[in-house]
Amino acid sequence: MRKKSIFLVILAFATLSLTGQNLVKADYKPLHFGFTLGINAMDFGITPSLIPASDGRIYKADVEAITPGFSVGVIGNLRLSEYFALRLVPAIHFGQRDISYINNVTHDIEVETVKSNILTVPLYLKYGAVRVKNYRPYLIAGAGFSFDLGREREKAILLQQMDGFFDFGVGCTIYFQYFRFSPELKFALGLTDILTPLDQRGQDYVSDYNKRFTNAISRLTSRLFTLTFNFE
């Protein structure tokens, strides 16, 4: 139902934009602002350690399922030339990742949920193609930093508070009489190991049950898919 609703909104906007040519001079403004709303899917890149736990079993970890989340942010756009622009898009993403663990003895599956409120501060270079009537497709790529604002310190998986990432995607600007609407699909790839090992967790209380889940992972990197709707 949600996917159908999103499709109907985009179709309605696209139909309305067919009449005349709107905002003819909008792309020539040196600086403009906007906001973005969307859905996200958080994921992990997991490298297993394959180290036996205290019970002698080896636990293999993987992301069980992709759970949709919510994203909101603001846009600052600086025009560089007819085709290029710099964009600063700080945003916050609410979501979770479910890590499933299976051991090599009983093959039972256990699930650890990692909830995150992630603030991202990326700087993008945007390339806009030639505008055709009220449509202008574009490519976007950049890099930035992310900050995890919702860490649960008693959990088996504690993420590092800061990470760097590359981000790239595609979109299409649709021009209306009073604003620009841009559906945009992006993929962000984390650059560092964001798993906090047990020996760096200080006074955190971690049960013996949870320690095996932490030790089962050698390296953990972040991945973030976003489908956003930009209003400028």
Sequence and secondary structure as in RCSB ss.txt:
>XXXX:A:sequence
MRKKSIFLVILAFATLSLTGQNLVKADYKPLHFGFTLGINAMDFGITPSLIPASDGRIYKADVEAITPGFSVGVI
GNLRLSEYFALRLVPAIHFGQRDISYINNVTHDIEVETVKSNILTVPLYLKYGAVRVKNYRPYLIAGAGFSFDLG
REREKAILLQQMDGFFDFGVGCTIYFQYFRFSPELKFALGLTDILTPLDQRGQDYVSDYNKRFTNAISRLTSRLF
TLTFNFE
>XXXX:A:secstr
 HHHHHHHHHHHHHHHTTSS   TTGGG SEEEEEEEEEEEEEEEEEE     TTS  EEEEEEEE EEEEEEEE
EEEE SSSEEEEE  EEEEEEEEEEEEETTT  EEEEEEEEEEEEEEEEEEEE   BTTEEEEEEEEEEEEEE  
  TTSS  B SEEEEEEEEEEEEEE SS EEEEEEEEEEE S  B  GGG TT    HHHHHHHHTEEEEEEEEE
EEEEEE 
